[in-house]
C-alpha cells in the first residue's frame, strides 16, 4: 500500500548542526523507490529547504512557511497562501517601532532591515537567563538562511509588491516574546513557534495540517495511509491529519504524549528508523 510520509525539518530531519545526515537522506530515497510520497513540512521558506537538499541530491514535496506554501518535487509552487497586505503592514510597523528582530519572507527572498543583526546582538548582551551559546546558535541559524537580503527600510518590501508568506520574529527575551504574541494575535492570522526563541505569523488558513490534508487529497491518500513525524508544538496540526503519528526522541513531552510511537532522536537517525519500520520493512 502506498504511503505519504510528512516529515518535519528542524529537530527532526535535520541534525543539531542544521544539516541532513546521509542516513536520513538514504532512507528517504529508499522509501521513494518503494513508491512512497515524501513531504518535508517546515516553518522555513521553501527555497531554504531546496538549498539544504542540494548536498544530498534530494527531491520531495515541500510544505514551507508553516503551511503558507507547497512546492512539488520539481520545486514548482503549487499552493500559495500569502498574508493580507494590510495585516503584514500593521505587524511590521509595530515590530519596527518596538525594535524587534523580524524577517519578511516572500516567494524567493527573506528580508531584514539594516539594523536587524545588531538588534540580536544587543539582546544577547542584555538577556542573562539564557545560555549565550544557545542564543548564538539561534542567531547563526537565522542569519544563515538562503536569500537573506538587507533593506534600509521595510517599506521597500511593500513597494516591490511581493507576496508575503510569513513574518518571523526572534527574541531571546521571554517577556518580549509574550508581548509580541499577545499584541499580534488577531482573527485572520495563525501564530506558530518552530524553533527556540521564534514566533512565526502566517495567514489564518495556513498550517502544516491544512497543507498536508490538501496535498493528501491531491495525491489521493486516505488518513490511514499518512504518516507524520515531528518534534515541536507547531507539528501538532500535521500529526492530527496522519493515521500514524510519530514523535522524535528529542520531541517536546506534549508531542510524545499525542503520538502513537516515539522513535530515536534527530542525532540518532530517528527519521530513518521510522521509515524503515513504517515503509521499508512492509
Steps between C-alpha positions, in 0.01 A plus 500: 500500500632847405587733786536874540763592759502856634828587670578810705837662428675671796540264795377209286651456153792735574763421761619748762734664247205573268615252237344183356678180596591243238286248692187715480557584132553136407185390684289760317636390162429133580146584609444691176633207299242284673224734382454722805437872466714710735421854607723717717282731711674795661479855621792587271461652156475242223810634324702454820393133505610456139842639592529243782404224254784574260784314674294180526332540158152469648172583332169488689180691548559798731247670727669827593434801722286293738255408226489828307671339199518157341750408227508185291818286473613709201486813716188650340271695734161324499331658804532862608340659810659843543426738785253777430703815433307707756588251777862469390547878505343532846721224639824628350430859601449398863809273504711779354379752756565257787850408374441130444710287269267383224513342156262546209479180294394529134493241222871529427669713768512569874528867590644654817571866572853636522474526879371143551833324559600751767163459675574131555847574635360767733246254643772241552688751716192584707333160556663321793277195557574325167825321416696722263605205285133416439431859398800500269385175341156650436654819362714305254200291396300809408782681324607186314175469305499505121435827314513720809495863386546825692290809427531848651128531553236227516272710280723399207361147524142622478587729211630198310149349525639156577272242660586468871457148636635532850636746753748351745584662833806399703552606859706350780293689757204287616296804602548665160396175334179499707426866426545444126274194504229682700518815289502331160244227563192584298230341292625410155851404613673190635797523736746212535840436654718259303829560684635638825448876537286546188141589419367456147193679366313364198157527343217357710439223247864390504628214714698184443182301563288689249774474237553129561126427478480688169805316362364162610174571315692605188710181507202279597618385842260414782576581863607144577766526226660812649797489739620817671804556718606807695641643820333835573160643586461649151504141369176410681269614216699280262499204736123533542451434127705177506382148564841420651648764731869477592695718744873549490701386802591865555140620464313714750322287761157617380585378149612159629177460696293584192675251271459125448875432499827663600810437289866589557629858514599706196865430584440123504317449172145533632346570159690214334383257769140617458511456122659158542222385733202661327595466132820313415426184701144468370 
